[in-house]
């Protein structure tokens, strides 16, 4: 517990909030009615945002408070994982050590998103199912679905576990009992399904989503990232060589099938959905299965565990002492705004509006772009969040110095790029800054001084 607290709390406020966390922070600042309306146009249930709304009003609105629920859940996950290992035939002490030092739980224990709490709730649901504490199981499984829509993948894995437990004594009556308790979990989340989830699924079906299509290497990358998080860059690729070795040993482990189902049934379901409907598979949706993976690993050889713990230690050192791993910084944008006496910021897409808009108290507006989920936020969400939307030509003359901002990322549309090019031709920037260049993200800021402005 002490080790978990140190690894999760020591850098809790060091990093700047990134886009997803800033979306959480933005919703937490809204009145409840607007928060719920904004959630309807998002892709997540409202429970996490409501928890953040409550805690920020109790303790204040800053990075430490926004990430505090995740940190507490991450610390509590350590003893919970030991209990899970005890139920699933793992080594409780080793499992607790792995959870305390594994980069994935650490990373999401320091993020203002639901994944750390989701892991804790799903571990609790798993233990309750194994112990046949059915009411507790149903409540926790239902809560997991209020935290994340795709927790349904893990609940599907839990159904496998329930069937596996009863394999030698399964009768019609026992089967119906299991179905009834899973049905109660469904009833708990039914109000959200009827009011919000159906609208979100319809929006995704019509407009798509930002997740990239699968390729042959995606499953191995996901398994690597389930240990080292999505933002570990080169380290995920290097340690990907370790994952096949671990899995080869895992497959030979006794009492493995129940635990393997908790890992590979959610992964397999996500792959099928990504191929047959829309791409959904990214590492963080597999968060509920991470404790099961670490329980599997806890029974491996001393050499494998030593190698893995060395990798975990290297990751934590890089994560803590450098900027090679982790979330980006807005310090460069802060310098640009300050040095150039910027009076207003205009955003060509909502990525930068959410990110930059949170940190800078300046007049800001966003281009009224195509309103589908491939552009990150729906029209309903933008309206509920009170975003100022206008073509730049309508507001350009109101300020003497504007920063035109474009965040190029997987959600950036050709229309956004084209519109930015039109603005650059018309307003001729006096300064250009580019930063955060990597394969997925590039941010560009153009300083313009509209000739039509008059004080």
C-alpha positions, 0 to 999 in steps of 0.5 A: 500500500505504501509503495502504491501510494508513493508511485501514484501520489508523488507526481499527481500534480506534476503533469499538465492535464491533457485533452481527455482530462480537460474534457472532464474538467470542463464538464465538471465546471458545468451546472448539472443539467448542462453536464448531463446534456453534454454527456448525451453527445459524448461517448461515455456514461455520466457517473464519472463526470458526476463524481468529478463535479462533486469532488471539485465543489468540495475541494477545488478545481485543480489537477490534484483534485481532479485526479484524486479519485483515480489515485485513491482507487489506484491505491485501493486496487493493490489489496483488491488485486491480492484478494483476486489472486487468492481467488484465481490461483495467483500469488497474492503478494506478487500480484499486489507488487505487480499492481503497485509497480505496473505502469498501466495502473500507475498511469491511470491512477494519475489521470482524471478519467474513470479507468482506475476506478473502473479497474477497482470496481471490476475487481470487486465485481469479480471477487463477489462473483467468485464468492457467489455474493450475487447482490454485491456482484450485480451492483458492482457490475452495474456501476461499472457500466455507469462508469464506461460503456465498454465495461460491457466487454469485461462483464461478458468475460464475467459471464464466462467466469460464472459459467466456468465456475458452474461447469461441473454442476450446471443445471437449468436452475443454476443457469437461470439464477446466473442469468437473473443476477446478470439481468439485475446488473443490466437493470441497474444500468437500464436508465442510462441505456434508454436515455443516453447509450442508444443515442450515442451508439446511433451517433457513432453509427452515423458519424464514425469515431476517431479510433483507428482500424485494426491491423495485424499487430494491434492485439500484441500492441494492446497486450503490451500497452496493458502493462506499460500504458498507451503513452509509453512510446518506444518502451511499449514496442521494446517490451512487446518482445517480453509479452509473448514470453509471458503469455507462453508461460501463462498458457502452461499455468495450472488453473488458468482458464477462468483467468484467461477468459477474463483477459481474452474474452473482452479482447476478442469481443473488442476485436470482433466489434472493431472488425464488424462495426466500428473500430473501438479497440484501444488499450484503455478500454481493456483496463478492467482486464489488467488486474487479471493479466497481472494475476496470471503473470504473478505465477510465472518464473522468478526470471520473468518476474525479475525482468518485468519488474526491471522494465517497470522500474525503468518506466517509472524512472523515465516517467518521473524524471523526464518528459519522454513518457507521459502527457504533454505540456502547454508551457510553450503555448503559455509562452507564445500567448504571453510574449506576443500579447495575444488578445484572442484565440481562434480554434479550427477544431475542438481539440485545441478549444478544450485544451487551450481554452481551459488554461487561458482566460482569453476570448476564444471561439471555434469554427462551427465544423462538421458535428459528428463524433469523428470530429471528437464532440457532437453538436449537442455536447458543444452547445451544452458546454457553451462553446462560442462558435463562429466563422473567423471572418465574423469576429476577426475585427474585434481583436488586434492580435489573434492566435489561430490554432490548429491541433492536427490529430486523428480527429482532424478532418480535411475540411478543417485543414482546408479552412485553416489554409483559407484563413492563412491566405486571407490574414497572412500570419506574422509568426508561426509556431509548431510544437508537439510533433509526433506521428499522431499530434502536431499543434500549430499556432499562427499569430495574425493581426487583422487590418480591419481592427480599430481600437 
